[in-house]
Amino acid sequence: MSVSRNIFDVQKEIGERIKSERKRIKKNRKSMTQEQLAEYLDRDRTTVISWENGKSCPTIAELRKLGLLFHCDVQYLLGEQECRT
């Protein structure tokens, strides 16, 4: 991660990647909903919305769970690498 990136840029990048990965996962031929993701993480839907809008960030533990769910490295979610693996 570049030292010149501020927290707001990082939050925005994390949110964009979470949203993209959530939509990539299919549940009954439809994208995973924010509600389904929130349920998986035992969080409120408004928390997922806040992440996706770049208003807040998941915890380290939540990032690890997201990485497992999305089959990608946490570094990808943080915007530290372009490749998902």
N, C-alpha and C positions, 0 to 999 in steps of 0.2 A: 504494500500500500504506500502510495506516495505521501511524503511528509507534508506536502502542500495542500492536501485534501482536508477540508474542515469537517466537523461532525455532521453538519447539515447535508453535505455532499455524500457522506458515507451513509447516513440514514436514508437518503433518497435512493441511492444505489441498492442498498439492502432491500428496501421496499419494492423496487422495480423487479428485482430478481425473485423475491418471494412470490409476487403476483404472477410473474411469468411461469415459474415452476408450478405453482398451484393450478394454473390454467392448463398446464401440460398434462397433469395427472388426470386420468379419466375415471370417473365413477358412473357406471351405468350409461356409458357413451357420452356423458357430459363432463365438463370440467369440474374439478373439485371446487366446492363452494367455500366462501369465507367461513361459513358456519361449520362445515365439515372439518376444515383445518383447525378452527378454534376448538372444536370438540376433541380432535386428535391430541391437541396440546393442553387440554383442560384449561382453556382460556375463554374469554368472552369474545364474541364476534367483533365488538368495537376495538379490541386490542389488535386484531388482525388488520382491520381497516386502518388503524393508526400506523401500523408498520408499513402497509402498502402505500400509504400517502406520505411516508417519510417523516411522520410526526414523532415517532419513537422507534426504538429498536428492541428486538427480542434479546433475552438474556443469553449468556453463553450456553447454558443448558438447553435452551429452546433452539438456538442455532444448531446445536449438535443433533437434536431430534429432527429438525427440518432437513438437515443434510442427509440423515438416514432415510427419511420419507422420500425426499427428492432424488436420492441416489447421486449426491454430489458432495464435494468437499465444502467445508465451512468457508474456506478461503474464497471459493467461488461466490458464495452468498455475500461475503464481505466486499466483493469487488476487487480482491487481490489477485485473482487470476481469471482469464477469459474462458478457459476450458472447464467444463462441468466436472470432469473426473479428477 
